[in-house]
Structures are given as structure tokens and as C-alpha cells.
Amino acid sequence: MVSAEYSIDLKLSELLKQARPSATSLRAAGEATDAVGELIKSVPPQQAAAEAASGFVRDLGLAAEKLAFSFRPPEVVRLAGSHAAGAVTRPDVAADLLVRLPKECFHEKDFLNHRYHAKRCLYLCVIEKSLRSSPLIRKVSWSTFQDEARKPVLHVYPATEIAELPGFYVRIIPTASSLFDLSKLNLSTRNNVRAYTKDGINQPTPRYNNSILEDMFLEENAEYTGSTFANWKTLQEALVLLK
């Protein structure tokens, strides 16, 4: 007679098999993600101008002439999310690539008045244009990070589709590690959108400040999550079952 404990373990094992893609498809997804990462690293230096995202810049209320910069390839491109944590589940599978924005593309005070968000978008525009010209890429589309309209991300679909993972794509997420002085983004005291005032007095902008801080700590958070899950099989399995 099969014990209740053994029966539960067997059911959980079957659930995990159903939820997880095969090792072969995960390997193919990893290779496709690596290829996208290499393409991004190889984007040549060039001038980035506000005209590439004129509507976005206009909605932020910024002057185009203050946003031009010399594009440089990212300092770091690294895997994050469920692929890095060993907790990929079907049916909707995507891989996250964190792309570190180079300091050379920003001025010291670009944390003010949405200039960071505008340049972040323009940086992605350069990457998008380059990826669209590659035969390794089938499609590139835009989305948002955490549903925040001022923080777009790219969804990159490799040309070679993976049979077991239809619709697989790579999500390109910019990061801003060490880009600005953290004290300038204090949530309770700093006003970084000069138009936000009350009775002529600048008010703190915690949500705006947090939007930038989130990008500044994405890599650190990804490193912590990845290292925590990396060698903890039961935690990986628990996350797969929760998803």
C-alpha cells in the first residue's frame, strides 16, 4: 500500500514536471538569450537624439536639445529573473536581461525633472534600432516595467523559435547602478521635479525618486535573489509550484 506521504511527493513531482520546460528547451532559451546579450554588447557608439522618441520626450515636458548624448554599449549585461533563479515555468516563458546604463551617457544632475527617464528611453531606442537590423531577431516590441509608463522595456523575439516555448522572448531592462548620488534621491525630503510645488514651496517627490532608486538597485536585488535560489533546490521547486 502506498503511503500518504509518498503519494503527495509523487503528485508534487508530477506537477513540477508539468510546470517546468524540458532541459533541452531551457538550454535553447539560454542560448537565444546569450545571443541577444551579445548583440546588445556589440551596438556601436553613436549619437542618441531626442527625435528617436519625440512623443515620449514631449509627454515628459522636456526640451529635446538637453537630452542628446553619445551612446556607449552597456557596461554589464546579465541574466536575472526566473532563469537565473532556476524557477522557469510554462506556458509563458521569458528571460530577463539587465542592461547597465553607462555613466558616460548621463550628467550628474540627470536625476532631475525626468531627464533620467528620457535618456533611459533613448538608450533603448538605439538598442532597438540595432536589434531590428539583425537576422537573429524576428521582432522587437515595447512594454513597460512594473506598468510604469515612464520606464519602458524591450521585448525581443529571437528568429529561431523554440517548439516547446512558443512566444519566448527576452526582456531588456535598463539598470542604473551607481549612476547618481543616493542622497539626492531621499524619499522623504528631496524634490526632484521642480514643477511639483505647493504654495510656491517645493514638495518631496517620493514616487519619482523611488522610480530611479528602483533601477539603481535592480542588479543588487537580482544578485541576492539569484544567489539565494541558486543552490537551494527545494526553494526553486516551491517557487515553481507557487507560480
C-alpha positions as CSV (number, residue, x, y, z in Angstrom):
1,M,0.0,0.0,0.0
2,V,1.3,3.4,-1.0
3,S,1.8,5.8,2.0
4,A,0.1,9.1,2.0
5,E,3.5,10.9,2.2
6,Y,4.8,9.0,-0.8
7,S,1.6,9.8,-2.7
8,I,1.9,13.5,-2.0
9,D,5.6,13.5,-3.1
10,L,4.7,11.7,-6.3
11,K,1.9,14.3,-7.1
12,L,4.3,17.2,-6.4
13,S,6.9,15.6,-8.6
14,E,4.4,15.3,-11.5
15,L,3.2,18.9,-11.0
16,L,6.8,20.1,-11.3
17,K,7.4,18.1,-14.5
18,Q,4.3,19.6,-16.0
19,A,5.1,23.1,-14.9
20,R,8.8,23.2,-15.9
21,P,10.1,23.2,-19.5
22,S,12.4,20.4,-20.6
23,A,16.2,20.8,-20.1
24,T,16.6,20.9,-23.9
25,S,14.2,23.8,-24.3
26,L,15.7,25.7,-21.4
27,R,19.2,25.2,-23.0
28,A,17.8,26.6,-26.3
29,A,16.3,29.6,-24.4
30,G,19.6,30.2,-22.7
31,E,21.5,30.2,-25.9
32,A,19.0,32.6,-27.5
33,T,19.2,34.9,-24.5
34,D,23.0,34.9,-24.7
35,A,22.9,35.7,-28.4
36,V,20.6,38.7,-27.7
37,G,23.0,39.8,-24.9
38,E,26.0,39.7,-27.3
39,L,24.1,41.7,-29.9
40,I,23.4,44.4,-27.3
41,K,27.1,44.5,-26.3
42,S,28.1,45.0,-29.9
43,V,25.9,48.0,-30.6
44,P,28.5,50.6,-31.8
45,P,28.9,54.0,-30.2
46,Q,26.8,56.6,-31.8
47,Q,24.8,59.8,-31.2
48,A,21.5,59.4,-29.5
49,A,18.9,62.2,-30.1
50,A,15.5,63.0,-28.7
51,E,13.9,62.7,-32.1
52,A,14.0,58.9,-31.7
53,A,11.3,59.2,-29.0
54,S,9.9,62.6,-29.7
55,G,6.4,61.7,-28.3
56,F,7.8,60.3,-25.1
57,V,10.1,63.3,-24.6
58,R,7.2,65.7,-25.3
59,D,4.9,63.9,-22.7
60,L,7.6,64.4,-20.1
61,G,7.7,68.1,-20.9
62,L,11.4,68.2,-21.8
63,A,13.4,70.2,-24.2
64,A,14.9,67.9,-26.9
65,E,18.2,69.8,-27.1
66,K,19.1,68.9,-23.5
67,L,18.8,65.2,-24.0
68,A,21.3,64.3,-26.7
69,F,24.2,62.1,-25.6
70,S,26.9,59.8,-27.0
71,F,25.6,56.2,-26.8
72,R,28.1,53.7,-25.4
73,P,27.5,49.9,-25.1
74,P,26.3,48.8,-21.7
75,E,28.9,48.2,-19.0
76,V,27.2,45.0,-17.9
77,V,24.5,42.7,-19.4
78,R,23.4,40.0,-17.1
79,L,20.7,37.4,-16.7
80,A,18.1,37.9,-14.0
81,G,14.6,36.7,-13.0
82,S,13.3,33.1,-13.0
83,H,16.0,31.9,-15.4
84,A,18.8,33.0,-13.1
85,A,16.8,31.6,-10.1
86,G,16.2,28.2,-11.7
87,A,12.5,28.6,-11.4
88,V,11.2,28.9,-15.0
89,T,7.6,27.7,-15.6
90,R,5.4,27.2,-18.6
91,P,3.4,28.3,-20.5
92,D,4.6,31.9,-20.8
93,V,8.3,31.9,-20.7
94,A,10.6,35.0,-21.0
95,A,14.1,35.7,-19.9
96,D,15.2,39.0,-18.3
97,L,18.4,40.7,-19.3
98,L,19.6,43.6,-17.1
99,V,21.4,46.2,-19.1
100,R,23.5,48.6,-17.1
101,L,23.4,52.2,-18.4
102,P,26.9,53.7,-18.7
103,K,27.7,56.8,-16.6
104,E,29.2,58.4,-19.7
105,C,25.7,58.8,-21.1
106,F,24.4,60.9,-18.2
107,H,25.1,64.1,-16.5
108,E,25.5,64.4,-12.7
109,K,22.1,66.1,-12.3
110,D,20.1,64.0,-14.8
111,F,18.0,62.7,-11.9
112,L,16.1,66.0,-12.1
113,N,12.9,66.6,-14.0
114,H,12.5,63.3,-15.8
115,R,15.8,63.7,-17.7
116,Y,16.9,60.2,-16.5
117,H,13.7,58.6,-17.8
118,A,14.0,60.4,-21.1
119,K,17.6,59.2,-21.6
120,R,16.8,55.8,-20.4
121,C,14.2,55.5,-23.2
122,L,16.6,57.0,-25.8
123,Y,19.2,54.4,-24.8
124,L,16.7,51.7,-25.5
125,C,15.8,53.3,-28.8
126,V,19.4,52.9,-30.0
127,I,19.4,49.2,-28.9
128,E,16.0,48.6,-30.6
129,K,17.2,50.0,-33.9
130,S,20.3,47.8,-33.9
131,L,18.4,44.7,-32.9
132,R,15.8,45.2,-35.7
133,S,18.5,45.1,-38.3
134,S,19.9,41.7,-37.1
135,P,18.8,38.5,-38.9
136,L,18.9,36.8,-35.4
137,I,15.9,38.8,-34.3
138,R,12.3,38.2,-35.5
139,K,10.6,41.0,-33.7
140,V,11.1,43.8,-31.2
141,S,8.2,45.3,-29.2
142,W,7.8,47.8,-26.4
143,S,6.3,47.3,-23.0
144,T,6.7,48.9,-19.5
145,F,8.5,47.9,-16.3
146,Q,6.1,47.2,-13.5
147,D,3.4,49.0,-15.5
148,E,5.2,52.4,-15.2
149,A,4.7,54.3,-18.4
150,R,7.9,56.4,-17.9
151,K,10.0,53.2,-17.7
152,P,9.7,51.3,-21.0
153,V,11.4,47.9,-21.7
154,L,12.0,46.0,-24.8
155,H,10.6,42.5,-25.7
156,V,13.0,40.8,-28.1
157,Y,11.8,37.7,-30.0
158,P,14.6,35.6,-31.4
159,A,14.4,34.5,-35.1
160,T,14.7,30.8,-34.2
161,E,11.6,29.7,-32.3
162,I,11.6,27.1,-29.6
163,A,8.9,24.5,-30.3
164,E,8.2,23.8,-26.6
165,L,8.3,27.5,-25.7
166,P,6.1,29.3,-28.3
167,G,6.3,33.1,-27.9
168,F,9.5,33.0,-26.0
169,Y,11.1,36.5,-25.7
170,V,13.9,38.3,-23.9
171,R,13.0,41.3,-21.9
172,I,15.6,44.1,-21.9
173,I,15.6,46.0,-18.6
174,P,17.9,49.0,-18.1
175,T,19.6,49.4,-14.7
176,A,21.3,52.5,-13.2
177,S,23.8,51.0,-10.7
178,S,25.8,53.8,-9.1
179,L,24.5,56.3,-11.6
180,F,23.6,59.0,-9.1
181,D,24.3,60.1,-5.6
182,L,21.8,58.3,-3.4
183,S,21.4,61.2,-1.0
184,K,19.9,63.2,-3.9
185,L,17.0,60.8,-4.1
186,N,16.0,60.8,-0.4
187,L,12.3,59.7,-0.4
188,S,11.1,61.9,2.4
189,T,12.9,65.2,1.8
190,R,14.1,65.6,-1.8
191,N,12.2,67.4,-4.6
192,N,13.5,66.3,-8.0
193,V,10.6,67.6,-10.1
194,R,10.8,71.3,-9.8
195,A,7.3,71.9,-11.1
196,Y,5.9,70.0,-8.2
197,T,5.2,72.7,-5.6
198,K,2.5,73.8,-3.1
199,D,2.0,77.4,-2.4
200,G,5.3,78.1,-4.1
201,I,7.2,75.6,-2.0
202,N,8.9,72.6,-3.5
203,Q,7.4,69.3,-2.2
204,P,9.2,66.0,-1.8
205,T,8.7,63.6,-4.7
206,P,9.0,60.1,-3.2
207,R,7.4,58.2,-6.0
208,Y,9.5,59.9,-8.6
209,N,12.7,59.4,-6.5
210,N,11.8,55.7,-5.9
211,S,11.3,55.2,-9.7
212,I,15.0,56.0,-10.2
213,L,16.2,54.2,-7.0
214,E,14.4,51.1,-8.2
215,D,16.7,51.0,-11.3
216,M,19.7,51.7,-9.2
217,F,19.2,48.6,-7.0
218,L,17.9,46.2,-9.7
219,E,21.3,44.5,-10.1
220,E,21.9,44.2,-6.3
221,N,18.4,42.7,-5.8
222,A,18.9,40.3,-8.7
223,E,22.3,39.2,-7.3
224,Y,20.7,38.5,-3.9
225,T,17.8,36.6,-5.4
226,G,20.0,34.6,-7.8
227,S,22.5,33.6,-5.1
228,T,19.7,32.7,-2.7
229,F,17.9,30.4,-5.1
230,A,21.0,29.0,-7.0
231,N,21.8,26.1,-4.7
232,W,18.5,25.7,-2.9
233,K,16.6,23.1,-4.9
234,T,13.6,22.9,-2.6
235,L,13.1,26.7,-2.7
236,Q,13.2,26.6,-6.5
237,E,10.6,23.9,-6.5
238,A,8.4,25.8,-4.1
239,L,8.5,28.9,-6.3
240,V,7.7,26.9,-9.4
241,L,4.6,25.4,-7.6
242,L,3.5,28.8,-6.4
243,K,3.7,30.2,-9.9
